[in-house]
Each structure stands twice: as structure tokens, then as C-alpha cells.
């Protein structure tokens, strides 16, 4: 199996980070739905960890991520 574009070079990391940032709002929306069903006990994004998150906690997290 041949790998391409996964060399660990700076450009590869930039692309990976860009894709992760673009996916985060969708992931957070999914997490909000799970919270509403009572299925989320803890969430961790980077250095931030929230136990028993509420919808408001996720909204504040989203705003913090946007501002950074």
C-alpha cells in the first residue's frame, strides 16, 4: 500500500488542522444532540474539559474556539 501526502511535512499538518477546524462545528452540533439525550458525561477539546456539559457550555466552547 502506497502512502502519499502523509509525510509529516508542515504543509501536511496545515491541511490536517484546517480540515479538523472545519469539522469541529459539525461535531459540536452532534455533541449538543447527545447532551440533550443525556448521553454525554464529559467532553474534552484541547486543554478544555467539561464534565456533565450543558448546551450552554458547548455554545460557550464554540464561541471560544471561534475567537482563538
C-alpha distances in whole Angstrom, upper triangle without the diagonal:
4,7,10,13,13,15,18,20,23,22,19,21,24,22,21,25,26,24,25,29,28,27,30,33,31,30,34,35,34,35,38,38,37,40,42,42,42,39,38,39,37,35,34,33,32,35,37,38,40,41,43,42,44,43,45,43,40,42,43,39,38,41,40,37,38,41,38
4,7,10,10,12,15,17,20,19,16,19,22,19,19,23,24,22,24,27,27,26,29,32,31,30,34,35,34,35,38,39,38,40,43,42,43,39,38,40,38,35,34,32,31,35,37,37,40,42,43,42,44,43,45,43,40,41,42,39,37,40,39,35,37,39,36
4,7,7,8,12,14,17,16,13,15,18,16,15,19,20,19,20,24,24,23,26,29,28,27,31,32,31,32,36,36,35,38,40,40,41,37,36,37,35,32,30,29,28,31,33,34,37,39,40,39,41,40,42,40,36,38,39,35,34,36,36,32,33,35,33
4,6,7,11,12,14,13,10,14,16,14,14,17,18,17,19,22,22,22,25,28,27,27,30,32,31,32,36,36,36,38,41,41,41,38,37,38,36,33,31,29,28,31,33,34,37,39,41,39,41,40,41,39,36,37,38,34,33,35,34,31,31,34,31
4,6,8,9,11,9,7,10,12,10,11,14,15,14,16,19,19,20,23,26,25,25,28,30,29,31,34,35,34,37,39,39,40,37,35,37,34,31,29,26,25,28,31,32,35,37,39,37,39,38,39,37,33,35,35,32,30,32,31,27,28,30,28
4,6,8,10,10,6,9,12,10,10,13,15,14,15,18,19,19,21,25,25,24,27,29,28,29,32,33,33,35,38,38,38,35,33,34,31,28,26,24,23,26,28,30,32,35,36,35,37,36,37,35,32,33,34,30,29,31,30,26,27,29,27
4,5,9,9,7,9,12,12,12,15,17,17,18,20,22,22,24,27,27,27,29,32,31,32,35,36,36,37,40,41,41,38,35,36,33,30,28,25,24,27,29,31,34,36,38,37,39,39,39,37,34,35,35,32,31,33,31,28,29,30,27
4,7,8,6,7,10,11,10,12,15,15,16,18,20,21,22,26,26,25,27,30,30,30,33,35,34,35,39,39,39,36,33,34,31,28,25,23,20,23,26,28,31,34,36,34,37,36,37,34,32,33,33,29,28,30,28,25,26,28,24
4,6,5,7,9,10,11,13,15,16,17,19,20,22,23,26,27,27,29,31,31,32,35,36,36,37,40,41,41,38,36,36,33,30,27,24,22,25,27,30,33,36,38,36,38,37,38,35,33,34,33,30,29,30,28,25,26,27,24
4,5,5,6,9,10,11,12,14,15,17,18,20,21,24,26,25,27,30,30,30,33,35,35,36,39,40,40,37,35,35,32,29,25,22,20,23,25,28,31,34,36,35,36,35,36,33,31,31,31,27,26,27,26,22,23,24,21
4,5,5,6,9,10,11,12,14,15,17,19,20,23,24,24,26,29,29,30,32,34,34,36,38,39,40,37,35,36,33,29,26,23,21,24,27,29,32,35,37,35,36,35,35,33,30,31,31,27,26,27,26,22,22,24,21
4,5,5,6,9,10,11,12,14,16,17,19,22,22,22,24,27,27,28,30,32,32,33,36,37,37,34,32,33,30,27,24,21,20,23,25,27,30,33,35,33,35,34,34,32,29,30,30,27,25,27,25,22,23,24,21
4,5,5,6,8,10,10,12,14,15,16,20,21,20,22,25,25,25,28,30,30,31,34,35,35,32,30,31,27,24,21,18,16,19,22,24,27,30,32,30,32,31,31,29,26,27,27,23,22,24,22,19,20,21,18
4,5,5,6,9,10,11,12,14,15,18,20,20,21,24,25,25,28,30,30,31,34,35,35,33,30,31,28,24,22,18,17,20,22,25,27,30,32,30,31,30,30,28,25,26,26,22,21,22,21,17,18,19,16
4,5,5,6,9,10,11,12,14,17,18,18,20,23,23,24,27,28,29,30,33,34,34,32,29,31,28,25,22,19,18,22,23,25,28,31,32,30,31,30,30,28,25,26,26,23,21,23,22,18,18,20,18
4,5,5,6,9,10,11,12,16,16,16,18,21,21,21,24,26,26,27,30,31,31,29,26,28,25,21,19,16,15,19,21,22,25,28,29,27,29,27,28,26,23,24,24,21,19,22,21,17,18,20,18
4,5,5,6,9,10,11,14,15,15,16,19,20,20,23,25,25,26,29,30,30,28,25,26,23,19,17,14,13,16,18,20,22,26,27,25,26,25,26,23,21,21,21,18,17,18,17,13,14,16,14
4,5,5,6,9,10,13,14,15,16,18,19,20,22,24,25,26,28,30,30,28,26,28,25,21,19,16,15,19,20,22,24,27,28,26,27,25,25,24,21,21,21,18,16,18,17,13,13,16,14
4,6,5,6,9,11,12,12,15,16,17,18,21,22,23,24,27,28,28,26,24,26,24,20,18,15,16,19,20,22,24,26,27,25,26,24,25,24,20,21,22,19,16,18,18,15,15,18,16
4,5,5,6,10,10,10,12,15,15,16,18,20,20,21,24,25,26,23,21,23,20,16,15,12,12,16,16,18,20,23,24,21,23,21,22,20,17,18,19,16,14,16,16,12,13,16,14
4,5,5,8,10,10,11,14,15,16,17,20,20,21,24,25,26,24,21,23,20,17,15,12,12,16,16,18,19,22,24,21,22,20,20,19,15,16,16,13,11,13,13,9,10,13,11
4,6,7,8,10,11,13,14,16,17,19,20,21,23,25,26,24,22,24,22,18,17,14,16,19,19,20,22,24,25,22,22,20,21,20,16,16,18,15,12,14,15,11,11,14,14
4,6,6,6,9,10,11,13,15,16,17,19,21,22,23,21,19,22,19,16,15,13,15,18,18,19,20,22,23,20,21,18,20,19,15,16,17,15,12,15,16,12,13,16,16
4,5,5,6,9,10,10,12,14,15,16,18,20,21,19,17,19,17,13,12,10,12,15,14,15,16,19,19,17,17,15,16,15,11,12,14,11,9,12,12,9,10,14,13
4,5,5,6,9,10,11,13,14,15,17,19,20,19,17,19,18,14,14,12,15,18,16,17,17,19,19,16,16,13,15,14,10,10,12,10,7,10,12,10,10,13,14
4,5,5,6,9,10,11,13,14,16,17,19,17,16,19,18,15,16,14,17,20,18,19,18,20,20,17,17,14,16,16,12,13,15,13,11,14,16,13,14,17,18
4,5,5,6,9,10,11,12,14,16,16,15,13,16,14,11,12,11,14,17,16,16,15,17,17,15,15,13,15,14,11,12,15,12,11,14,15,13,14,18,18
4,5,5,6,9,10,10,12,14,15,14,12,14,13,10,11,10,14,16,14,14,13,15,15,12,12,10,12,11,7,9,11,9,8,11,13,11,12,16,16
4,5,5,6,9,10,11,13,14,14,13,16,15,13,15,14,17,20,17,17,16,17,16,13,12,10,12,12,9,9,13,12,10,13,15,14,15,18,19
4,5,5,6,9,10,11,13,11,11,14,14,12,14,14,18,20,18,17,16,17,15,13,13,11,14,14,11,12,15,14,13,16,18,16,17,21,21
4,5,5,6,9,10,10,9,8,11,10,9,11,12,16,18,15,14,12,13,12,10,10,9,12,11,8,11,13,12,11,15,16,15,17,20,20
4,5,5,6,9,10,10,9,12,12,11,14,14,18,19,16,15,13,14,12,9,8,6,9,10,7,9,12,11,11,14,16,16,17,20,21
4,5,5,7,9,9,9,13,14,13,16,17,21,23,20,18,16,16,14,12,10,9,12,13,11,12,16,15,15,18,20,19,20,23,24
4,5,5,6,5,6,10,11,11,15,16,20,21,19,17,14,14,11,10,10,10,14,13,11,14,17,16,16,19,21,20,22,25,25
4,5,5,6,5,8,10,10,14,16,19,20,17,15,12,11,8,7,7,7,11,10,9,12,15,14,15,18,19,19,21,23,24
4,5,8,9,12,13,14,18,19,23,24,20,18,15,14,11,10,8,8,11,12,11,13,16,16,17,19,21,21,23,25,27
4,6,8,11,14,15,19,20,24,25,22,20,17,15,12,12,11,11,15,15,14,17,19,19,20,23,24,24,26,28,29
4,6,8,11,13,17,19,23,23,20,17,14,12,9,10,9,11,14,14,14,17,19,18,20,22,23,24,26,28,29
4,7,9,11,15,17,21,22,19,16,14,12,9,10,11,12,16,15,14,17,19,18,19,23,23,23,25,28,28
4,6,7,11,14,17,18,15,12,10,8,7,7,9,11,14,12,11,15,17,15,17,20,20,20,22,25,25
4,7,11,14,17,17,14,11,8,6,5,7,10,13,15,13,13,16,17,16,18,21,21,21,24,25,25
4,7,10,13,13,11,7,6,4,6,7,10,13,14,11,11,15,15,13,16,19,18,18,21,23,22
4,7,10,11,8,6,5,7,8,7,11,12,13,10,9,13,13,10,13,16,15,14,18,19,19
4,6,7,6,4,6,9,11,10,13,15,15,12,11,14,14,10,12,15,14,13,16,18,16
4,6,5,6,9,12,14,12,15,15,16,12,11,13,12,9,10,13,11,9,13,15,13
4,6,8,11,14,17,16,18,19,18,15,14,16,15,11,13,15,12,10,14,15,12
4,7,10,13,16,15,18,19,19,15,15,17,15,12,14,15,12,12,15,16,13
4,7,10,13,12,14,16,15,11,11,13,11,9,12,13,10,11,14,15,13
4,7,10,9,13,14,14,11,11,14,13,10,13,15,13,13,17,18,17
4,7,6,9,11,12,8,9,12,11,10,13,15,14,14,18,19,18
4,5,9,12,13,10,11,15,14,13,16,18,17,18,21,22,22
4,7,10,11,9,11,14,14,14,16,19,18,19,22,24,24
4,7,8,6,7,10,11,10,13,15,15,16,19,20,21
4,5,5,7,9,10,11,13,14,15,17,19,20,21
4,5,5,6,9,10,11,13,14,15,17,19,20
4,5,5,6,9,10,11,12,14,15,17,19
4,5,5,6,9,10,11,12,14,15,17
4,5,5,6,9,10,10,12,14,15
4,5,5,6,9,10,11,12,14
4,5,5,6,9,10,11,12
4,5,5,6,9,10,11
4,5,5,6,9,10
4,5,5,6,9
4,5,5,6
4,5,5
4,6
4
